[in-house]
Amino acid sequence: MSFSAPTQVVWWIAVIVGVLGILGTLVSIPVVSVYAFWLVAIGFILLAVATIVKGL
């Protein structure tokens, strides 16, 4: 299996989603705090998929 770096757009989306999840844990944000764990998990999964799928 060959890995490739994710595109810059996908990387930034994953970082933003992950940071929102972390902020939702630290600060009470009405909608974000409820899904904080899942936002961080989605950010990591997005990075993993973008690393495995070439061109994403």
mmCIF file of the N, C-alpha and C atoms, coordinates in Angstrom:
data_MODEL
# 
_entry.id   MODEL 
# 
loop_
_atom_site.group_PDB 
_atom_site.id 
_atom_site.type_symbol 
_atom_site.label_atom_id 
_atom_site.label_alt_id 
_atom_site.label_comp_id 
_atom_site.label_asym_id 
_atom_site.label_entity_id 
_atom_site.label_seq_id 
_atom_site.pdbx_PDB_ins_code 
_atom_site.Cartn_x 
_atom_site.Cartn_y 
_atom_site.Cartn_z 
_atom_site.occupancy 
_atom_site.B_iso_or_equiv 
_atom_site.pdbx_formal_charge 
_atom_site.auth_seq_id 
_atom_site.auth_comp_id 
_atom_site.auth_asym_id 
_atom_site.auth_atom_id 
_atom_site.pdbx_PDB_model_num 
ATOM 1   N N  . MET A 1 1  ? 0.848   -1.167 0.000  1.00 0.00 ? 1  MET A N  1 
ATOM 2   C CA . MET A 1 1  ? 0.000   0.000  0.000  1.00 0.00 ? 1  MET A CA 1 
ATOM 3   C C  . MET A 1 1  ? 0.898   1.235  0.000  1.00 0.00 ? 1  MET A C  1 
ATOM 4   N N  . SER A 1 2  ? 0.608   2.146  -0.890 1.00 0.00 ? 2  SER A N  1 
ATOM 5   C CA . SER A 1 2  ? 1.390   3.369  -1.017 1.00 0.00 ? 2  SER A CA 1 
ATOM 6   C C  . SER A 1 2  ? 0.619   4.536  -0.406 1.00 0.00 ? 2  SER A C  1 
ATOM 7   N N  . PHE A 1 3  ? 1.297   5.304  0.423  1.00 0.00 ? 3  PHE A N  1 
ATOM 8   C CA . PHE A 1 3  ? 0.672   6.453  1.057  1.00 0.00 ? 3  PHE A CA 1 
ATOM 9   C C  . PHE A 1 3  ? 1.073   7.722  0.332  1.00 0.00 ? 3  PHE A C  1 
ATOM 10  N N  . SER A 1 4  ? 0.180   8.709  0.364  1.00 0.00 ? 4  SER A N  1 
ATOM 11  C CA . SER A 1 4  ? 0.483   10.005 -0.226 1.00 0.00 ? 4  SER A CA 1 
ATOM 12  C C  . SER A 1 4  ? -0.011  11.102 0.714  1.00 0.00 ? 4  SER A C  1 
ATOM 13  N N  . ALA A 1 5  ? 0.588   12.255 0.587  1.00 0.00 ? 5  ALA A N  1 
ATOM 14  C CA . ALA A 1 5  ? 0.192   13.381 1.427  1.00 0.00 ? 5  ALA A CA 1 
ATOM 15  C C  . ALA A 1 5  ? -1.188  13.880 1.003  1.00 0.00 ? 5  ALA A C  1 
ATOM 16  N N  . PRO A 1 6  ? -2.034  14.245 1.970  1.00 0.00 ? 6  PRO A N  1 
ATOM 17  C CA . PRO A 1 6  ? -3.343  14.806 1.606  1.00 0.00 ? 6  PRO A CA 1 
ATOM 18  C C  . PRO A 1 6  ? -3.175  16.182 0.972  1.00 0.00 ? 6  PRO A C  1 
ATOM 19  N N  . THR A 1 7  ? -4.149  16.584 0.186  1.00 0.00 ? 7  THR A N  1 
ATOM 20  C CA . THR A 1 7  ? -4.089  17.913 -0.406 1.00 0.00 ? 7  THR A CA 1 
ATOM 21  C C  . THR A 1 7  ? -4.220  18.963 0.692  1.00 0.00 ? 7  THR A C  1 
ATOM 22  N N  . GLN A 1 8  ? -3.810  20.158 0.371  1.00 0.00 ? 8  GLN A N  1 
ATOM 23  C CA . GLN A 1 8  ? -3.821  21.224 1.367  1.00 0.00 ? 8  GLN A CA 1 
ATOM 24  C C  . GLN A 1 8  ? -5.247  21.559 1.818  1.00 0.00 ? 8  GLN A C  1 
ATOM 25  N N  . VAL A 1 9  ? -6.208  21.498 0.915  1.00 0.00 ? 9  VAL A N  1 
ATOM 26  C CA . VAL A 1 9  ? -7.600  21.807 1.263  1.00 0.00 ? 9  VAL A CA 1 
ATOM 27  C C  . VAL A 1 9  ? -8.136  20.783 2.260  1.00 0.00 ? 9  VAL A C  1 
ATOM 28  N N  . VAL A 1 10 ? -7.918  19.502 1.997  1.00 0.00 ? 10 VAL A N  1 
ATOM 29  C CA . VAL A 1 10 ? -8.389  18.451 2.892  1.00 0.00 ? 10 VAL A CA 1 
ATOM 30  C C  . VAL A 1 10 ? -7.682  18.556 4.240  1.00 0.00 ? 10 VAL A C  1 
ATOM 31  N N  . TRP A 1 11 ? -6.402  18.873 4.221  1.00 0.00 ? 11 TRP A N  1 
ATOM 32  C CA . TRP A 1 11 ? -5.650  19.000 5.469  1.00 0.00 ? 11 TRP A CA 1 
ATOM 33  C C  . TRP A 1 11 ? -6.227  20.125 6.323  1.00 0.00 ? 11 TRP A C  1 
ATOM 34  N N  . TRP A 1 12 ? -6.508  21.277 5.710  1.00 0.00 ? 12 TRP A N  1 
ATOM 35  C CA . TRP A 1 12 ? -7.067  22.397 6.460  1.00 0.00 ? 12 TRP A CA 1 
ATOM 36  C C  . TRP A 1 12 ? -8.463  22.084 6.990  1.00 0.00 ? 12 TRP A C  1 
ATOM 37  N N  . ILE A 1 13 ? -9.281  21.407 6.215  1.00 0.00 ? 13 ILE A N  1 
ATOM 38  C CA . ILE A 1 13 ? -10.615 21.024 6.683  1.00 0.00 ? 13 ILE A CA 1 
ATOM 39  C C  . ILE A 1 13 ? -10.498 20.119 7.900  1.00 0.00 ? 13 ILE A C  1 
ATOM 40  N N  . ALA A 1 14 ? -9.602  19.141 7.851  1.00 0.00 ? 14 ALA A N  1 
ATOM 41  C CA . ALA A 1 14 ? -9.412  18.228 8.976  1.00 0.00 ? 14 ALA A CA 1 
ATOM 42  C C  . ALA A 1 14 ? -8.899  18.968 10.207 1.00 0.00 ? 14 ALA A C  1 
ATOM 43  N N  . VAL A 1 15 ? -7.997  19.908 10.017 1.00 0.00 ? 15 VAL A N  1 
ATOM 44  C CA . VAL A 1 15 ? -7.473  20.686 11.149 1.00 0.00 ? 15 VAL A CA 1 
ATOM 45  C C  . VAL A 1 15 ? -8.571  21.543 11.766 1.00 0.00 ? 15 VAL A C  1 
ATOM 46  N N  . ILE A 1 16 ? -9.373  22.193 10.952 1.00 0.00 ? 16 ILE A N  1 
ATOM 47  C CA . ILE A 1 16 ? -10.457 23.037 11.463 1.00 0.00 ? 16 ILE A CA 1 
ATOM 48  C C  . ILE A 1 16 ? -11.476 22.202 12.233 1.00 0.00 ? 16 ILE A C  1 
ATOM 49  N N  . VAL A 1 17 ? -11.853 21.056 11.685 1.00 0.00 ? 17 VAL A N  1 
ATOM 50  C CA . VAL A 1 17 ? -12.813 20.177 12.375 1.00 0.00 ? 17 VAL A CA 1 
ATOM 51  C C  . VAL A 1 17 ? -12.227 19.691 13.698 1.00 0.00 ? 17 VAL A C  1 
ATOM 52  N N  . GLY A 1 18 ? -10.954 19.310 13.697 1.00 0.00 ? 18 GLY A N  1 
ATOM 53  C CA . GLY A 1 18 ? -10.309 18.850 14.927 1.00 0.00 ? 18 GLY A CA 1 
ATOM 54  C C  . GLY A 1 18 ? -10.201 19.949 15.975 1.00 0.00 ? 18 GLY A C  1 
ATOM 55  N N  . VAL A 1 19 ? -9.835  21.146 15.555 1.00 0.00 ? 19 VAL A N  1 
ATOM 56  C CA . VAL A 1 19 ? -9.731  22.265 16.497 1.00 0.00 ? 19 VAL A CA 1 
ATOM 57  C C  . VAL A 1 19 ? -11.095 22.633 17.058 1.00 0.00 ? 19 VAL A C  1 
ATOM 58  N N  . LEU A 1 20 ? -12.130 22.580 16.236 1.00 0.00 ? 20 LEU A N  1 
ATOM 59  C CA . LEU A 1 20 ? -13.484 22.818 16.752 1.00 0.00 ? 20 LEU A CA 1 
ATOM 60  C C  . LEU A 1 20 ? -13.855 21.795 17.814 1.00 0.00 ? 20 LEU A C  1 
ATOM 61  N N  . GLY A 1 21 ? -13.473 20.547 17.602 1.00 0.00 ? 21 GLY A N  1 
ATOM 62  C CA . GLY A 1 21 ? -13.741 19.513 18.593 1.00 0.00 ? 21 GLY A CA 1 
ATOM 63  C C  . GLY A 1 21 ? -12.998 19.751 19.895 1.00 0.00 ? 21 GLY A C  1 
ATOM 64  N N  . ILE A 1 22 ? -11.747 20.157 19.798 1.00 0.00 ? 22 ILE A N  1 
ATOM 65  C CA . ILE A 1 22 ? -10.967 20.440 21.007 1.00 0.00 ? 22 ILE A CA 1 
ATOM 66  C C  . ILE A 1 22 ? -11.530 21.659 21.730 1.00 0.00 ? 22 ILE A C  1 
ATOM 67  N N  . LEU A 1 23 ? -11.870 22.705 20.978 1.00 0.00 ? 23 LEU A N  1 
ATOM 68  C CA . LEU A 1 23 ? -12.465 23.883 21.606 1.00 0.00 ? 23 LEU A CA 1 
ATOM 69  C C  . LEU A 1 23 ? -13.812 23.567 22.245 1.00 0.00 ? 23 LEU A C  1 
ATOM 70  N N  . GLY A 1 24 ? -14.573 22.680 21.611 1.00 0.00 ? 24 GLY A N  1 
ATOM 71  C CA . GLY A 1 24 ? -15.849 22.275 22.173 1.00 0.00 ? 24 GLY A CA 1 
ATOM 72  C C  . GLY A 1 24 ? -15.704 21.539 23.490 1.00 0.00 ? 24 GLY A C  1 
ATOM 73  N N  . THR A 1 25 ? -14.567 20.911 23.703 1.00 0.00 ? 25 THR A N  1 
ATOM 74  C CA . THR A 1 25 ? -14.297 20.248 24.973 1.00 0.00 ? 25 THR A CA 1 
ATOM 75  C C  . THR A 1 25 ? -13.883 21.254 26.039 1.00 0.00 ? 25 THR A C  1 
ATOM 76  N N  . LEU A 1 26 ? -13.091 22.228 25.659 1.00 0.00 ? 26 LEU A N  1 
ATOM 77  C CA . LEU A 1 26 ? -12.555 23.188 26.617 1.00 0.00 ? 26 LEU A CA 1 
ATOM 78  C C  . LEU A 1 26 ? -13.527 24.323 26.953 1.00 0.00 ? 26 LEU A C  1 
ATOM 79  N N  . VAL A 1 27 ? -14.301 24.753 25.963 1.00 0.00 ? 27 VAL A N  1 
ATOM 80  C CA . VAL A 1 27 ? -15.220 25.877 26.114 1.00 0.00 ? 27 VAL A CA 1 
ATOM 81  C C  . VAL A 1 27 ? -16.618 25.402 25.752 1.00 0.00 ? 27 VAL A C  1 
ATOM 82  N N  . SER A 1 28 ? -17.596 25.870 26.480 1.00 0.00 ? 28 SER A N  1 
ATOM 83  C CA . SER A 1 28 ? -18.974 25.456 26.197 1.00 0.00 ? 28 SER A CA 1 
ATOM 84  C C  . SER A 1 28 ? -19.516 26.216 24.988 1.00 0.00 ? 28 SER A C  1 
ATOM 85  N N  . ILE A 1 29 ? -19.577 25.520 23.860 1.00 0.00 ? 29 ILE A N  1 
ATOM 86  C CA . ILE A 1 29 ? -20.152 26.065 22.628 1.00 0.00 ? 29 ILE A CA 1 
ATOM 87  C C  . ILE A 1 29 ? -21.398 25.223 22.353 1.00 0.00 ? 29 ILE A C  1 
ATOM 88  N N  . PRO A 1 30 ? -22.581 25.845 22.293 1.00 0.00 ? 30 PRO A N  1 
ATOM 89  C CA . PRO A 1 30 ? -23.841 25.086 22.280 1.00 0.00 ? 30 PRO A CA 1 
ATOM 90  C C  . PRO A 1 30 ? -23.896 23.881 21.342 1.00 0.00 ? 30 PRO A C  1 
ATOM 91  N N  . VAL A 1 31 ? -23.633 24.043 20.074 1.00 0.00 ? 31 VAL A N  1 
ATOM 92  C CA . VAL A 1 31 ? -23.774 22.928 19.134 1.00 0.00 ? 31 VAL A CA 1 
ATOM 93  C C  . VAL A 1 31 ? -22.506 22.080 19.093 1.00 0.00 ? 31 VAL A C  1 
ATOM 94  N N  . VAL A 1 32 ? -21.361 22.714 19.141 1.00 0.00 ? 32 VAL A N  1 
ATOM 95  C CA . VAL A 1 32 ? -20.088 22.028 18.969 1.00 0.00 ? 32 VAL A CA 1 
ATOM 96  C C  . VAL A 1 32 ? -19.752 21.140 20.166 1.00 0.00 ? 32 VAL A C  1 
ATOM 97  N N  . SER A 1 33 ? -20.032 21.595 21.373 1.00 0.00 ? 33 SER A N  1 
ATOM 98  C CA . SER A 1 33 ? -19.660 20.851 22.581 1.00 0.00 ? 33 SER A CA 1 
ATOM 99  C C  . SER A 1 33 ? -20.335 19.485 22.658 1.00 0.00 ? 33 SER A C  1 
ATOM 100 N N  . VAL A 1 34 ? -21.525 19.378 22.118 1.00 0.00 ? 34 VAL A N  1 
ATOM 101 C CA . VAL A 1 34 ? -22.247 18.100 22.146 1.00 0.00 ? 34 VAL A CA 1 
ATOM 102 C C  . VAL A 1 34 ? -21.522 17.055 21.309 1.00 0.00 ? 34 VAL A C  1 
ATOM 103 N N  . TYR A 1 35 ? -20.935 17.478 20.203 1.00 0.00 ? 35 TYR A N  1 
ATOM 104 C CA . TYR A 1 35 ? -20.289 16.563 19.264 1.00 0.00 ? 35 TYR A CA 1 
ATOM 105 C C  . TYR A 1 35 ? -18.770 16.679 19.270 1.00 0.00 ? 35 TYR A C  1 
ATOM 106 N N  . ALA A 1 36 ? -18.179 17.166 20.342 1.00 0.00 ? 36 ALA A N  1 
ATOM 107 C CA . ALA A 1 36 ? -16.736 17.447 20.391 1.00 0.00 ? 36 ALA A CA 1 
ATOM 108 C C  . ALA A 1 36 ? -15.906 16.202 20.094 1.00 0.00 ? 36 ALA A C  1 
ATOM 109 N N  . PHE A 1 37 ? -16.213 15.094 20.738 1.00 0.00 ? 37 PHE A N  1 
ATOM 110 C CA . PHE A 1 37 ? -15.448 13.863 20.493 1.00 0.00 ? 37 PHE A CA 1 
ATOM 111 C C  . PHE A 1 37 ? -15.543 13.443 19.034 1.00 0.00 ? 37 PHE A C  1 
ATOM 112 N N  . TRP A 1 38 ? -16.732 13.488 18.481 1.00 0.00 ? 38 TRP A N  1 
ATOM 113 C CA . TRP A 1 38 ? -16.930 13.038 17.112 1.00 0.00 ? 38 TRP A CA 1 
ATOM 114 C C  . TRP A 1 38 ? -16.257 13.965 16.110 1.00 0.00 ? 38 TRP A C  1 
ATOM 115 N N  . LEU A 1 39 ? -16.186 15.248 16.411 1.00 0.00 ? 39 LEU A N  1 
ATOM 116 C CA . LEU A 1 39 ? -15.495 16.169 15.513 1.00 0.00 ? 39 LEU A CA 1 
ATOM 117 C C  . LEU A 1 39 ? -13.997 15.849 15.442 1.00 0.00 ? 39 LEU A C  1 
ATOM 118 N N  . VAL A 1 40 ? -13.394 15.569 16.593 1.00 0.00 ? 40 VAL A N  1 
ATOM 119 C CA . VAL A 1 40 ? -11.982 15.199 16.598 1.00 0.00 ? 40 VAL A CA 1 
ATOM 120 C C  . VAL A 1 40 ? -11.788 13.872 15.869 1.00 0.00 ? 40 VAL A C  1 
ATOM 121 N N  . ALA A 1 41 ? -12.671 12.915 16.112 1.00 0.00 ? 41 ALA A N  1 
ATOM 122 C CA . ALA A 1 41 ? -12.569 11.616 15.445 1.00 0.00 ? 41 ALA A CA 1 
ATOM 123 C C  . ALA A 1 41 ? -12.714 11.774 13.929 1.00 0.00 ? 41 ALA A C  1 
ATOM 124 N N  . ILE A 1 42 ? -13.638 12.594 13.480 1.00 0.00 ? 42 ILE A N  1 
ATOM 125 C CA . ILE A 1 42 ? -13.838 12.822 12.046 1.00 0.00 ? 42 ILE A CA 1 
ATOM 126 C C  . ILE A 1 42 ? -12.612 13.487 11.432 1.00 0.00 ? 42 ILE A C  1 
ATOM 127 N N  . GLY A 1 43 ? -12.004 14.422 12.157 1.00 0.00 ? 43 GLY A N  1 
ATOM 128 C CA . GLY A 1 43 ? -10.784 15.060 11.658 1.00 0.00 ? 43 GLY A CA 1 
ATOM 129 C C  . GLY A 1 43 ? -9.661  14.060 11.436 1.00 0.00 ? 43 GLY A C  1 
ATOM 130 N N  . PHE A 1 44 ? -9.459  13.155 12.421 1.00 0.00 ? 44 PHE A N  1 
ATOM 131 C CA . PHE A 1 44 ? -8.417  12.137 12.271 1.00 0.00 ? 44 PHE A CA 1 
ATOM 132 C C  . PHE A 1 44 ? -8.757  11.147 11.156 1.00 0.00 ? 44 PHE A C  1 
ATOM 133 N N  . ILE A 1 45 ? -9.992  10.727 11.067 1.00 0.00 ? 45 ILE A N  1 
ATOM 134 C CA . ILE A 1 45 ? -10.403 9.789  10.022 1.00 0.00 ? 45 ILE A CA 1 
ATOM 135 C C  . ILE A 1 45 ? -10.230 10.424 8.644  1.00 0.00 ? 45 ILE A C  1 
ATOM 136 N N  . LEU A 1 46 ? -10.587 11.698 8.525  1.00 0.00 ? 46 LEU A N  1 
ATOM 137 C CA . LEU A 1 46 ? -10.425 12.399 7.252  1.00 0.00 ? 46 LEU A CA 1 
ATOM 138 C C  . LEU A 1 46 ? -8.964  12.439 6.827  1.00 0.00 ? 46 LEU A C  1 
ATOM 139 N N  . LEU A 1 47 ? -8.078  12.705 7.779  1.00 0.00 ? 47 LEU A N  1 
ATOM 140 C CA . LEU A 1 47 ? -6.649  12.701 7.452  1.00 0.00 ? 47 LEU A CA 1 
ATOM 141 C C  . LEU A 1 47 ? -6.157  11.311 7.061  1.00 0.00 ? 47 LEU A C  1 
ATOM 142 N N  . ALA A 1 48 ? -6.635  10.292 7.752  1.00 0.00 ? 48 ALA A N  1 
ATOM 143 C CA . ALA A 1 48 ? -6.228  8.929  7.424  1.00 0.00 ? 48 ALA A CA 1 
ATOM 144 C C  . ALA A 1 48 ? -6.701  8.530  6.031  1.00 0.00 ? 48 ALA A C  1 
ATOM 145 N N  . VAL A 1 49 ? -7.942  8.825  5.716  1.00 0.00 ? 49 VAL A N  1 
ATOM 146 C CA . VAL A 1 49 ? -8.481  8.478  4.396  1.00 0.00 ? 49 VAL A CA 1 
ATOM 147 C C  . VAL A 1 49 ? -7.757  9.261  3.303  1.00 0.00 ? 49 VAL A C  1 
ATOM 148 N N  . ALA A 1 50 ? -7.501  10.545 3.549  1.00 0.00 ? 50 ALA A N  1 
ATOM 149 C CA . ALA A 1 50 ? -6.798  11.347 2.554  1.00 0.00 ? 50 ALA A CA 1 
ATOM 150 C C  . ALA A 1 50 ? -5.373  10.875 2.346  1.00 0.00 ? 50 ALA A C  1 
ATOM 151 N N  . THR A 1 51 ? -4.782  10.260 3.350  1.00 0.00 ? 51 THR A N  1 
ATOM 152 C CA . THR A 1 51 ? -3.428  9.728  3.202  1.00 0.00 ? 51 THR A CA 1 
ATOM 153 C C  . THR A 1 51 ? -3.429  8.432  2.393  1.00 0.00 ? 51 THR A C  1 
ATOM 154 N N  . ILE A 1 52 ? -4.465  7.635  2.535  1.00 0.00 ? 52 ILE A N  1 
ATOM 155 C CA . ILE A 1 52 ? -4.542  6.354  1.840  1.00 0.00 ? 52 ILE A CA 1 
ATOM 156 C C  . ILE A 1 52 ? -5.000  6.527  0.391  1.00 0.00 ? 52 ILE A C  1 
ATOM 157 N N  . VAL A 1 53 ? -5.992  7.396  0.164  1.00 0.00 ? 53 VAL A N  1 
ATOM 158 C CA . VAL A 1 53 ? -6.542  7.600  -1.178 1.00 0.00 ? 53 VAL A CA 1 
ATOM 159 C C  . VAL A 1 53 ? -5.694  8.641  -1.911 1.00 0.00 ? 53 VAL A C  1 
ATOM 160 N N  . LYS A 1 54 ? -5.127  8.252  -3.016 1.00 0.00 ? 54 LYS A N  1 
ATOM 161 C CA . LYS A 1 54 ? -4.256  9.150  -3.773 1.00 0.00 ? 54 LYS A CA 1 
ATOM 162 C C  . LYS A 1 54 ? -5.080  10.245 -4.456 1.00 0.00 ? 54 LYS A C  1 
ATOM 163 N N  . GLY A 1 55 ? -4.628  11.473 -4.328 1.00 0.00 ? 55 GLY A N  1 
ATOM 164 C CA . GLY A 1 55 ? -5.297  12.599 -4.983 1.00 0.00 ? 55 GLY A CA 1 
ATOM 165 C C  . GLY A 1 55 ? -6.394  13.247 -4.167 1.00 0.00 ? 55 GLY A C  1 
ATOM 166 N N  . LEU A 1 56 ? -6.581  12.803 -2.948 1.00 0.00 ? 56 LEU A N  1 
ATOM 167 C CA . LEU A 1 56 ? -7.637  13.391 -2.112 1.00 0.00 ? 56 LEU A CA 1 
ATOM 168 C C  . LEU A 1 56 ? -7.048  14.390 -1.165 1.00 0.00 ? 56 LEU A C  1 
# 
